[in-house]
Amino acid sequence: MEEKGSRFEAFAFPCSSISEHQSCLKELSSRYSDASHIAYAYKYLEEGVTRLKASDDGEPSGTAGRPILNHIDGRQLINVTVFVIRYFGGTKLGAGGLVRAYGGAAGLCLDQGNIQKYIAKIQVRIQVGYPQEKQLDYDLKSLEALVISKDYGANITYHISVPKEKKSELLQHYPQATDL
């Protein structure tokens, strides 16, 4: 997107931790090292707490990061980081122009993105005997659970991630399941 000679490029990435955000920022800072500004906003859920931040990266306060965050909030998104890179074109845009340009670039980026519904998950441990392994594997698929690890010993200990809304169904069949 262009605005009075300045070019704005926006990128959105799935993000569920500060380290994921920092990794994306590092990559973009390296790739676009000649950019004037890399403003961003992120919002992610960590252990039931919403973490968010907006950075103007040297632009006047509230003119870059906040408009990006407004687009994230307006679409009710979570676990996302959005970056808008600006190449200065020689003409100052003023506060209103910056808000429109950064917000507009973020909005276009999110409109074109492949946004997936957020599903809250919990991690659970289940221990079963070897004869129950195939049945548990089948049940976990139907519950849309992800097997994080399987430890084979006297019994098989599964560490899984399961949609929170399906926990009661899991417990009906496997009451020995415990939260991690």
ABEGO torsion letter per residue (X at the ends): XBBGGBBBBBBBBBBABAAAAAAAAAAAAAAAAABABBBBBBBBBBGGBBBBBBBAGGBBBGAAAAAAAAAAAAAGBBGBBBBBBBBBAGBBAEAAAAAAAAAAAAAAAAAABBBBBBBBBBBBBBBBBAAAAAAAAAAAAAAGBBBABBBBBABBBBBBBBBAAAAAAAAAABAABBBX
